[in-house]
């Protein structure tokens, strides 16, 4: 039996010239899903659950209720924030009661170095957050959807999708160790690149892009996701492709 690994991914969204844009990455041409364009994300680590005390605005009871599980759901929010920093350099955090941002170029360079150390395994995420006097901005991260890779796939993942608005005073830069490139793009343009054969994307990514294409603003998109109005009804095709029924209880 193929092991189903738990994972989390996040749509980082910002305002572009013609509407909302998402930050997307291209995976390298190796592994079980090579060359794919995806959102930042990765596997859930056991240690991610240990950071509940550093989460602002959300505890494990609230998180578990949102996901429809008994407990230990806060780790998905922690995974999203950790992976977002690792893969895009965007840190969804709080400092001294407000949103975290780079105060100057020196601090930007400092956090670039911390990101490199984190990717190299020289420091763990909990230590980084504590040493910098930060809290995780879990209140900014909104649950989006739940997918489990079908049995026919070469590898199986139980993945929770989330959405967060890009914080001010930061920038997104893809990690060249685990990705080929990263860029901001509108949902419609990403879908067009797939239609033209330029980008490879799997069904959950395509479905997610379709579901956010028509929003005129970031605020409207975030509000819709926060209220659970962003997804159409479940169909047999969606379920066969791995989409799970809404989990919130």
Buried (B, 14 or more C-beta within 10 A) or exposed (E): EEEBBBBBBBBBBBEBEEBBBBBBBBBBEEEEBEEBBBBBBBEBBEBBBBBBEBBBBBEBEBBBBBBBBEEBBBBBBBBBBBBBBBBBBBBBBBBEEEBBBBEEEEEBEBBEEBBEBBBEEEBBBBEBBEEBEBBBBBBBBBBBBBBBBEEEBEEBBBBBBBBBBBBEEBEBBBBEEBBEEBBBBBBBBBBEBBEEEEBBBBBBBBBBBEBBBEBEEBEEBBBBBEEEEBBEEEEEEBEEBBBBEBBEE
